Amino acid sequence: MVHKFILLFTFFIISLSVSAQFEEGMKEHKGIHYEIHQIGKGQPLTDSSIVQIQMKVFNAADSLLQSTYTEDFPALLNLRDSNNRKMPLVEVLIKGKIGDSLTVFTSSDSIYQGYNASMRPDFIPEGSWIRQEFQLGKNYTLEEYEEVMALMQQRQQEKQDEYMKEMMAQQQEMERKSDSISELQVKYIEDTYFVEKEITEYQKTESGLLYLVEKQGTEINEGEKVSVHYKGTVLKTGEKFDSSYDRENPIEFTIGQGQVIKGWDEGIPLIGRGGKGVLYIPSNLAYGSQGAGAAIQPNEMIVFEVEVVDELEEEQQTTSQKDPNTYYIDDNQEDYIENVYLKLNNITDYKKTESGLFYKIEKQGTPIKKGEKLRVHYEGTTLMTGEQFDSSFDREKPIEITIGENNFIDGWEEGIPLIGKGGKGTLYIPAKLAYGEKGLSEQIPPNSILIYRVEILED
């Protein structure tokens, strides 16, 4: 990663207070006002320089707000990277020589624009200026630079590991709270809802799933494909949020693969193939604290009237020679995304490609060519659970990709150019365009449908 520019300007700028207007007589370059304070006769910076940068930030009262002098690692500016040399602030810094210091005033409006506009603090109003004091330190050799980079990456990994531990602890706490909520929900269903509805012939599993069998079907084993007609309602209000009967098209999935909510994976085999029944599902076995659109609020109890179709349509059975998982990936997920998820969440302004990729553009970017390098911010969640499995926004560091080299999932290779450079949007990716039958991890099991909220950054 020799090409990186390790100056985290955004990190410092977020902490700033507004300083005074730039001084008269300062030089100006692309909207940046600056003054160079020469100290001795240091070496000029060249395209091969890797120079240490120190920076202090002061408020209007000259109180020190931020300093790189106290950081664990030096901030290094790698001028070997041509992209760094194109940055207006860097174009100012390289006007100095080793040992020089610079006073720089930057308009806050040039920083908090586009996506960053929403990050502007109240104490940095529009039209204000930000002051930074820079010191150009020693020149680093390439070997020294790579050593610092390696140590920094190691430290970042350690911090990332610590962050993941904290996230796991928070997740465990959320699950504990979810279990507590669900215990109360099960009690409510049994002691209040069933009493009011005079439902007595129900059964309950250890997980807290309650169900009523109206017609017992035949055995269904894990890994088997099923076709299910259903009507889903919110338990407390009775409002219908989805129905396959309305579409005249049952949903198909494979038992035990995490393709549906936990209450279905457990409950459908209890009804059996060819059977009919009702599932009363507490929130921890449904959509949990995330909910699912406006119709299903967080921690909502839901009811499904289900009918497990005895046999798959003969035409489907004869035309498909695939195993159940592959058939599910190729043929059914697109229908679920379009006719269940997108409708359930009232998402209408989406588009679909021939490959089966769904996408929604919030801001159309400019065309992207094959082989072009891009920086992308993203947040990834699984469609069925809504759980986040990765986010560059959390790390405050976009990922760098090259279009057309097939280093990423097919859904990205196809979807990112559709959004365009400088654009923002959401990709709804069926498993065949993501991690397929194998999955990737415990967070992304086999046959997972993924959602990516993406932002392709400008140069």
LUMMAR-762309 format. One record per residue (C-alpha): residue number from 0; residue in three letters; x, y, z. Coordinates in Angstrom, 3 decimals, decimal comma, always signed. Example, Ala and Ser with C-alpha at 12.3 -4.5 7.8 and 13.67 -1.06 7.14 Angstrom:
2
0;ALA;+12,300;-4,500;+7,800;
1;SER;+13,670;-1,060;+7,140;
This chain:
459
0;MET;+0,000;+0,000;+0,000;
1;VAL;+2,877;+2,313;-0,887;
2;HIS;+0,637;+4,849;-2,613;
3;LYS;-1,392;+5,969;+0,409;
4;PHE;-1,483;+9,525;+1,683;
5;ILE;-1,639;+9,181;+5,464;
6;LEU;-2,971;+12,594;+6,377;
7;LEU;-6,352;+12,223;+7,991;
8;PHE;-7,572;+15,742;+7,351;
9;THR;-11,226;+14,894;+7,857;
10;PHE;-10,495;+13,511;+11,325;
11;PHE;-8,927;+16,768;+12,381;
12;ILE;-11,421;+19,018;+10,648;
13;ILE;-14,381;+17,435;+12,418;
14;SER;-12,848;+18,565;+15,717;
15;LEU;-12,303;+22,174;+14,624;
16;SER;-13,705;+25,415;+15,858;
17;VAL;-14,125;+28,328;+13,482;
18;SER;-11,102;+30,576;+13,247;
19;ALA;-10,742;+34,111;+12,046;
20;GLN;-10,749;+35,280;+8,452;
21;PHE;-7,494;+34,753;+6,571;
22;GLU;-5,013;+37,613;+6,753;
23;GLU;-4,617;+40,213;+4,042;
24;GLY;-1,624;+39,736;+1,775;
25;MET;-1,695;+35,949;+1,888;
26;LYS;-1,187;+34,037;-1,329;
27;GLU;-4,114;+32,181;-2,832;
28;HIS;-4,307;+28,846;-4,665;
29;LYS;-7,631;+27,333;-5,794;
30;GLY;-9,514;+29,011;-2,971;
31;ILE;-6,920;+28,170;-0,296;
32;HIS;-5,134;+31,123;+1,334;
33;TYR;-1,664;+30,448;+2,711;
34;GLU;+1,627;+31,858;+3,912;
35;ILE;+4,985;+30,032;+3,892;
36;HIS;+7,373;+30,691;+6,776;
37;GLN;+10,821;+29,767;+5,494;
38;ILE;+13,291;+28,313;+7,964;
39;GLY;+16,809;+27,935;+6,590;
40;LYS;+17,422;+26,434;+3,183;
41;GLY;+15,793;+23,034;+3,241;
42;GLN;+15,498;+20,709;+0,290;
43;PRO;+12,583;+21,336;-2,079;
44;LEU;+9,925;+18,654;-2,376;
45;THR;+9,894;+16,505;-5,520;
46;ASP;+7,630;+13,883;-7,077;
47;SER;+9,655;+11,216;-5,253;
48;SER;+9,446;+12,828;-1,793;
49;ILE;+7,793;+11,147;+1,165;
50;VAL;+7,664;+13,899;+3,754;
51;GLN;+6,531;+13,933;+7,358;
52;ILE;+3,746;+16,447;+8,001;
53;GLN;+2,953;+17,840;+11,433;
54;MET;-0,188;+19,875;+11,987;
55;LYS;-1,769;+21,905;+14,760;
56;VAL;-5,280;+23,286;+14,804;
57;PHE;-6,280;+26,327;+16,821;
58;ASN;-9,584;+28,005;+17,528;
59;ALA;-10,250;+31,726;+17,350;
60;ALA;-8,842;+32,161;+20,856;
61;ASP;-5,618;+30,358;+19,864;
62;SER;-6,475;+27,392;+22,074;
63;LEU;-4,950;+24,172;+20,773;
64;LEU;-7,678;+21,806;+19,589;
65;GLN;-5,724;+19,132;+17,735;
66;SER;-2,115;+18,181;+17,166;
67;THR;-0,411;+15,433;+15,180;
68;TYR;+2,581;+15,747;+17,497;
69;THR;+0,750;+13,578;+20,022;
70;GLU;-0,238;+10,848;+17,548;
71;ASP;+1,258;+7,344;+17,654;
72;PHE;+2,543;+7,562;+14,088;
73;PRO;+3,828;+10,408;+11,934;
74;ALA;+1,535;+11,731;+9,231;
75;LEU;+3,276;+11,098;+5,915;
76;LEU;+2,629;+12,725;+2,568;
77;ASN;+3,626;+10,417;-0,292;
78;LEU;+4,270;+12,532;-3,373;
79;ARG;+5,103;+9,437;-5,416;
80;ASP;+1,344;+9,031;-5,769;
81;SER;+0,154;+11,335;-8,551;
82;ASN;-3,356;+11,399;-7,072;
83;ASN;-1,977;+13,020;-3,934;
84;ARG;-0,186;+15,674;-5,963;
85;LYS;-3,489;+16,711;-7,575;
86;MET;-5,096;+17,669;-4,247;
87;PRO;-5,312;+21,497;-3,901;
88;LEU;-4,082;+21,444;-0,293;
89;VAL;-1,117;+19,266;-1,258;
90;GLU;-0,353;+21,602;-4,151;
91;VAL;+0,005;+24,318;-1,514;
92;LEU;+2,129;+22,249;+0,867;
93;ILE;+4,656;+21,254;-1,784;
94;LYS;+5,395;+24,914;-2,439;
95;GLY;+7,380;+24,785;+0,801;
96;LYS;+10,711;+23,114;+1,536;
97;ILE;+11,841;+20,662;+4,197;
98;GLY;+11,822;+22,540;+7,504;
99;ASP;+9,351;+25,220;+6,403;
100;SER;+6,064;+25,874;+8,153;
101;LEU;+2,818;+27,041;+6,575;
102;THR;-0,314;+28,783;+7,756;
103;VAL;-3,322;+27,666;+5,728;
104;PHE;-6,895;+28,952;+5,626;
105;THR;-9,470;+26,708;+3,949;
106;SER;-13,109;+27,569;+3,354;
107;SER;-15,354;+25,233;+5,324;
108;ASP;-17,759;+25,276;+2,369;
109;SER;-15,174;+23,465;+0,231;
110;ILE;-14,926;+20,718;+2,851;
111;TYR;-18,569;+20,251;+3,789;
112;GLN;-20,063;+19,806;+0,349;
113;GLY;-21,832;+16,918;-1,343;
114;TYR;-22,095;+13,908;+0,964;
115;ASN;-20,027;+15,696;+3,642;
116;ALA;-22,584;+18,523;+3,870;
117;SER;-24,610;+16,521;+6,377;
118;MET;-21,525;+16,177;+8,595;
119;ARG;-21,072;+19,941;+9,123;
120;PRO;-21,074;+20,707;+12,880;
121;ASP;-23,193;+23,561;+14,187;
122;PHE;-20,059;+25,375;+15,340;
123;ILE;-18,699;+25,584;+11,765;
124;PRO;-21,285;+27,747;+9,968;
125;GLU;-21,457;+28,197;+6,231;
126;GLY;-19,036;+30,791;+4,888;
127;SER;-16,528;+30,300;+7,722;
128;TRP;-12,816;+29,560;+7,384;
129;ILE;-10,629;+26,897;+9,019;
130;ARG;-7,007;+27,547;+10,056;
131;GLN;-4,258;+24,936;+10,144;
132;GLU;-0,563;+25,282;+10,958;
133;PHE;+1,685;+22,824;+9,084;
134;GLN;+5,328;+21,873;+9,615;
135;LEU;+7,234;+20,047;+6,858;
136;GLY;+9,468;+17,518;+8,619;
137;LYS;+12,062;+15,012;+7,474;
138;ASN;+12,105;+13,165;+4,190;
139;TYR;+11,450;+9,425;+4,504;
140;THR;+12,997;+6,741;+2,352;
141;LEU;+10,684;+4,254;+0,685;
142;GLU;+11,858;+1,561;+3,114;
143;GLU;+11,126;+3,760;+6,137;
144;TYR;+7,726;+4,621;+4,705;
145;GLU;+6,794;+0,975;+4,170;
146;GLU;+7,900;+0,152;+7,716;
147;VAL;+5,673;+2,890;+9,143;
148;MET;+2,810;+1,707;+6,952;
149;ALA;+3,206;-1,865;+8,188;
150;LEU;+3,195;-0,753;+11,821;
151;MET;+0,196;+1,482;+11,211;
152;GLN;-1,745;-1,316;+9,530;
153;GLN;-0,925;-3,583;+12,454;
154;ARG;-2,197;-0,972;+14,910;
155;GLN;-5,318;-0,393;+12,815;
156;GLN;-5,972;-4,135;+12,783;
157;GLU;-5,613;-4,245;+16,557;
158;LYS;-8,084;-1,387;+16,885;
159;GLN;-10,420;-3,097;+14,426;
160;ASP;-10,237;-6,319;+16,447;
161;GLU;-11,041;-4,379;+19,596;
162;TYR;-13,916;-2,667;+17,828;
163;MET;-15,287;-6,031;+16,686;
164;LYS;-15,105;-7,315;+20,263;
165;GLU;-17,115;-4,311;+21,412;
166;MET;-19,628;-4,858;+18,604;
167;MET;-19,962;-8,525;+19,559;
168;ALA;-20,541;-7,551;+23,178;
169;GLN;-23,192;-5,050;+22,109;
170;GLN;-24,785;-7,661;+19,843;
171;GLN;-24,900;-10,149;+22,705;
172;GLU;-26,493;-7,521;+24,919;
173;MET;-29,058;-6,755;+22,213;
174;GLU;-29,817;-10,463;+21,879;
175;ARG;-30,217;-10,721;+25,646;
176;LYS;-32,661;-7,818;+25,610;
177;SER;-34,400;-9,313;+22,576;
178;ASP;-34,826;-12,607;+24,423;
179;SER;-36,291;-10,746;+27,397;
180;ILE;-38,718;-8,901;+25,118;
181;SER;-39,680;-12,141;+23,409;
182;GLU;-40,378;-13,865;+26,724;
183;LEU;-42,868;-11,117;+27,505;
184;GLN;-44,305;-11,392;+23,999;
185;VAL;-44,856;-15,143;+24,320;
186;LYS;-46,603;-14,547;+27,633;
187;TYR;-48,776;-11,861;+26,004;
188;ILE;-49,712;-14,158;+23,117;
189;GLU;-50,657;-17,011;+25,461;
190;ASP;-52,304;-15,085;+28,286;
191;THR;-53,975;-12,262;+26,379;
192;TYR;-54,185;-12,794;+22,621;
193;PHE;-55,152;-16,479;+22,719;
194;VAL;-57,629;-15,885;+25,536;
195;GLU;-59,321;-13,066;+23,610;
196;LYS;-59,412;-15,137;+20,412;
197;GLU;-60,424;-18,293;+22,338;
198;ILE;-57,540;-20,218;+20,811;
199;THR;-56,768;-23,300;+22,896;
200;GLU;-55,376;-26,001;+20,602;
201;TYR;-52,003;-24,385;+20,039;
202;GLN;-48,526;-25,756;+20,649;
203;LYS;-45,303;-24,049;+21,743;
204;THR;-41,661;-24,836;+20,995;
205;GLU;-38,657;-24,257;+23,256;
206;SER;-37,690;-21,229;+21,175;
207;GLY;-41,021;-19,531;+21,911;
208;LEU;-42,713;-20,175;+18,570;
209;LEU;-46,454;-20,777;+18,962;
210;TYR;-48,371;-22,586;+16,248;
211;LEU;-51,722;-24,103;+15,429;
212;VAL;-51,989;-27,075;+13,058;
213;GLU;-55,239;-27,093;+11,089;
214;LYS;-54,153;-29,942;+8,808;
215;GLN;-51,068;-32,009;+9,549;
216;GLY;-48,831;-32,546;+6,545;
217;THR;-46,074;-35,046;+5,855;
218;GLU;-42,510;-34,818;+7,102;
219;ILE;-40,179;-32,100;+5,817;
220;ASN;-36,439;-32,480;+6,387;
221;GLU;-33,722;-29,844;+6,528;
222;GLY;-32,370;-29,086;+3,069;
223;GLU;-35,658;-29,862;+1,328;
224;LYS;-37,319;-27,308;-0,881;
225;VAL;-40,876;-26,249;-0,083;
226;SER;-43,522;-24,093;-1,724;
227;VAL;-45,690;-22,088;+0,674;
228;HIS;-48,784;-19,931;+0,307;
229;TYR;-49,211;-17,455;+3,159;
230;LYS;-50,897;-14,377;+4,547;
231;GLY;-48,954;-12,247;+7,011;
232;THR;-50,558;-9,915;+9,565;
233;VAL;-49,373;-7,842;+12,515;
234;LEU;-50,533;-9,623;+15,668;
235;LYS;-51,617;-6,579;+17,674;
236;THR;-53,434;-4,726;+14,886;
237;GLY;-54,474;-7,528;+12,565;
238;GLU;-53,288;-5,486;+9,576;
239;LYS;-52,167;-7,518;+6,570;
240;PHE;-48,673;-6,666;+5,358;
241;ASP;-48,186;-9,351;+2,701;
242;SER;-49,958;-12,236;+0,965;
243;SER;-48,857;-14,746;-1,648;
244;TYR;-52,544;-15,465;-2,289;
245;ASP;-52,959;-11,931;-3,618;
246;ARG;-50,142;-12,581;-6,099;
247;GLU;-51,382;-16,114;-6,805;
248;ASN;-47,769;-17,198;-6,485;
249;PRO;-46,427;-19,196;-3,505;
250;ILE;-42,930;-18,566;-2,217;
251;GLU;-40,303;-21,286;-2,568;
252;PHE;-37,322;-21,769;-0,289;
253;THR;-35,091;-24,427;+1,229;
254;ILE;-35,586;-25,414;+4,862;
255;GLY;-32,701;-24,678;+7,242;
256;GLN;-30,696;-22,421;+4,917;
257;GLY;-31,534;-19,103;+6,577;
258;GLN;-33,447;-17,936;+3,513;
259;VAL;-36,490;-16,973;+5,589;
260;ILE;-37,097;-15,752;+9,139;
261;LYS;-36,360;-18,183;+11,971;
262;GLY;-40,040;-18,622;+12,749;
263;TRP;-40,566;-20,036;+9,253;
264;ASP;-37,503;-22,278;+9,244;
265;GLU;-38,760;-23,825;+12,479;
266;GLY;-42,500;-23,603;+11,915;
267;ILE;-43,032;-24,842;+8,353;
268;PRO;-41,672;-28,373;+9,076;
269;LEU;-44,029;-28,536;+12,082;
270;ILE;-46,985;-27,968;+9,732;
271;GLY;-45,643;-30,462;+7,192;
272;ARG;-45,816;-30,770;+3,422;
273;GLY;-49,443;-30,536;+2,317;
274;GLY;-50,414;-29,144;+5,708;
275;LYS;-52,118;-25,950;+6,837;
276;GLY;-51,715;-23,946;+9,994;
277;VAL;-50,986;-20,660;+11,718;
278;LEU;-47,648;-19,429;+13,103;
279;TYR;-47,640;-16,892;+15,961;
280;ILE;-44,130;-15,509;+15,913;
281;PRO;-42,430;-13,356;+18,599;
282;SER;-40,097;-10,679;+17,285;
283;ASN;-36,824;-12,519;+17,988;
284;LEU;-37,953;-15,224;+15,539;
285;ALA;-39,209;-12,636;+13,024;
286;TYR;-37,628;-9,262;+12,161;
287;GLY;-36,292;-8,393;+15,624;
288;SER;-35,288;-4,887;+16,634;
289;GLN;-34,789;-3,891;+12,978;
290;GLY;-38,353;-4,393;+11,835;
291;ALA;-39,139;-4,610;+8,111;
292;GLY;-40,392;-1,413;+6,583;
293;ALA;-43,271;+0,742;+7,760;
294;ALA;-45,655;-2,213;+8,038;
295;ILE;-43,561;-4,224;+10,511;
296;GLN;-42,200;-2,043;+13,295;
297;PRO;-39,193;-3,007;+15,468;
298;ASN;-39,950;-5,807;+17,959;
299;GLU;-43,255;-6,569;+16,233;
300;MET;-45,113;-9,858;+16,779;
301;ILE;-46,506;-11,273;+13,547;
302;VAL;-48,943;-13,983;+12,452;
303;PHE;-48,658;-16,137;+9,343;
304;GLU;-51,477;-18,272;+8,005;
305;VAL;-49,604;-20,826;+5,919;
306;GLU;-50,375;-23,611;+3,492;
307;VAL;-47,464;-25,826;+2,503;
308;VAL;-48,096;-26,917;-1,075;
309;ASP;-48,043;-30,707;-1,376;
310;GLU;-46,028;-30,846;-4,595;
311;LEU;-44,120;-28,316;-6,669;
312;GLU;-45,651;-27,446;-9,994;
313;GLU;-45,061;-30,289;-12,433;
314;GLU;-43,559;-27,944;-14,987;
315;GLN;-40,983;-26,728;-12,469;
316;GLN;-40,127;-30,263;-11,457;
317;THR;-39,527;-31,403;-15,028;
318;THR;-37,721;-28,352;-16,349;
319;SER;-35,268;-28,037;-13,469;
320;GLN;-32,557;-30,641;-13,003;
321;LYS;-30,750;-28,497;-10,443;
322;ASP;-30,306;-29,283;-6,784;
323;PRO;-32,679;-27,358;-4,462;
324;ASN;-30,158;-24,697;-3,418;
325;THR;-29,109;-23,886;-6,978;
326;TYR;-32,722;-23,803;-8,165;
327;TYR;-33,541;-21,413;-5,356;
328;ILE;-30,635;-19,169;-6,235;
329;ASP;-31,364;-19,029;-9,952;
330;ASP;-35,125;-18,742;-10,034;
331;ASN;-36,817;-17,690;-6,822;
332;GLN;-34,818;-14,964;-5,103;
333;GLU;-35,571;-12,386;-7,774;
334;ASP;-39,287;-12,956;-7,250;
335;TYR;-38,868;-12,605;-3,488;
336;ILE;-36,876;-9,379;-3,778;
337;GLU;-39,337;-7,802;-6,202;
338;ASN;-42,704;-9,092;-5,019;
339;VAL;-42,092;-9,386;-1,293;
340;TYR;-39,220;-7,274;+0,022;
341;LEU;-39,479;-4,222;-2,235;
342;LYS;-43,276;-4,155;-2,012;
343;LEU;-43,200;-4,664;+1,747;
344;ASN;-40,833;-1,710;+2,112;
345;ASN;-42,754;+0,476;-0,376;
346;ILE;-39,730;+0,719;-2,681;
347;THR;-41,016;+1,473;-6,166;
348;ASP;-38,332;+3,517;-7,936;
349;TYR;-35,981;+0,580;-8,492;
350;LYS;-34,589;-0,956;-11,664;
351;LYS;-33,733;-4,550;-12,581;
352;THR;-31,053;-5,851;-14,926;
353;GLU;-31,206;-8,974;-17,091;
354;SER;-28,891;-10,753;-14,652;
355;GLY;-31,373;-10,284;-11,795;
356;LEU;-29,661;-7,389;-10,018;
357;PHE;-32,019;-4,835;-8,467;
358;TYR;-30,808;-1,310;-7,800;
359;LYS;-32,098;+2,081;-6,747;
360;ILE;-30,262;+5,285;-7,659;
361;GLU;-30,425;+8,141;-5,168;
362;LYS;-27,917;+10,277;-7,054;
363;GLN;-26,785;+9,465;-10,592;
364;GLY;-23,035;+9,690;-11,082;
365;THR;-20,895;+10,045;-14,177;
366;PRO;-19,929;+7,100;-16,447;
367;ILE;-17,295;+4,636;-15,229;
368;LYS;-14,942;+2,924;-17,661;
369;LYS;-13,623;-0,628;-17,437;
370;GLY;-10,255;-0,639;-15,670;
371;GLU;-10,993;+2,591;-13,815;
372;LYS;-9,957;+2,744;-10,163;
373;LEU;-12,631;+3,868;-7,717;
374;ARG;-13,094;+4,579;-4,037;
375;VAL;-16,382;+3,297;-2,642;
376;HIS;-18,050;+3,776;+0,729;
377;TYR;-20,601;+1,087;+1,559;
378;GLU;-22,781;-0,564;+4,163;
379;GLY;-23,709;-4,223;+3,714;
380;THR;-26,694;-5,977;+5,294;
381;THR;-28,424;-9,308;+4,752;
382;LEU;-31,893;-8,853;+3,278;
383;MET;-33,656;-11,521;+5,325;
384;THR;-32,427;-10,319;+8,748;
385;GLY;-31,459;-6,691;+8,151;
386;GLU;-28,251;-7,329;+10,105;
387;GLN;-25,189;-5,316;+9,093;
388;PHE;-22,152;-7,469;+8,291;
389;ASP;-19,735;-4,778;+7,129;
390;SER;-19,452;-1,007;+6,740;
391;SER;-16,695;+1,230;+5,431;
392;PHE;-18,624;+4,162;+6,919;
393;ASP;-17,988;+2,728;+10,402;
394;ARG;-14,273;+2,480;+9,614;
395;GLU;-14,303;+5,940;+8,011;
396;LYS;-12,275;+4,465;+5,161;
397;PRO;-13,628;+3,728;+1,663;
398;ILE;-12,582;+0,601;-0,215;
399;GLU;-10,550;+0,919;-3,418;
400;ILE;-11,631;-1,180;-6,408;
401;THR;-10,876;-1,507;-10,094;
402;ILE;-13,857;-2,153;-12,348;
403;GLY;-13,589;-5,134;-14,683;
404;GLU;-10,905;-7,132;-12,868;
405;ASN;-13,472;-9,463;-11,234;
406;ASN;-12,008;-8,959;-7,776;
407;PHE;-15,453;-8,416;-6,283;
408;ILE;-18,843;-10,081;-6,366;
409;ASP;-20,723;-9,897;-9,654;
410;GLY;-23,366;-7,652;-8,119;
411;TRP;-20,719;-4,986;-7,513;
412;GLU;-19,025;-5,407;-10,888;
413;GLU;-22,371;-4,789;-12,575;
414;GLY;-23,987;-2,421;-10,100;
415;ILE;-21,274;+0,135;-9,328;
416;PRO;-21,028;+1,390;-12,960;
417;LEU;-24,826;+1,722;-13,067;
418;ILE;-24,678;+4,204;-10,196;
419;GLY;-21,659;+6,058;-11,579;
420;LYS;-18,749;+8,006;-10,118;
421;GLY;-19,984;+10,524;-7,574;
422;GLY;-23,284;+8,685;-7,357;
423;LYS;-25,193;+7,103;-4,483;
424;GLY;-27,592;+4,184;-4,468;
425;THR;-28,609;+0,782;-3,153;
426;LEU;-27,927;-2,651;-4,644;
427;TYR;-30,260;-5,588;-3,908;
428;ILE;-28,165;-8,610;-4,845;
429;PRO;-29,474;-12,195;-5,155;
430;ALA;-27,108;-14,913;-3,976;
431;LYS;-26,090;-15,955;-7,477;
432;LEU;-24,527;-12,487;-7,925;
433;ALA;-23,033;-12,490;-4,416;
434;TYR;-21,593;-15,451;-2,478;
435;GLY;-23,904;-18,165;-3,818;
436;GLU;-24,370;-21,576;-2,249;
437;LYS;-21,149;-21,443;-0,244;
438;GLY;-21,794;-18,158;+1,537;
439;LEU;-18,903;-16,262;+3,072;
440;SER;-19,126;-16,407;+6,847;
441;GLU;-21,469;-16,925;+9,759;
442;GLN;-22,880;-13,471;+9,008;
443;ILE;-23,346;-14,303;+5,305;
444;PRO;-24,608;-17,913;+5,213;
445;PRO;-25,222;-19,884;+2,002;
446;ASN;-27,757;-18,402;-0,433;
447;SER;-27,868;-15,003;+1,287;
448;ILE;-29,512;-12,092;-0,493;
449;LEU;-27,441;-8,972;+0,216;
450;ILE;-28,176;-5,259;+0,292;
451;TYR;-25,413;-2,718;-0,224;
452;ARG;-25,876;+1,005;+0,309;
453;VAL;-23,029;+2,495;-1,728;
454;GLU;-21,460;+5,854;-2,486;
455;ILE;-18,855;+6,108;-5,257;
456;LEU;-16,525;+8,950;-4,342;
457;GLU;-15,241;+11,577;-6,732;
458;ASP;-11,473;+11,793;-7,322;
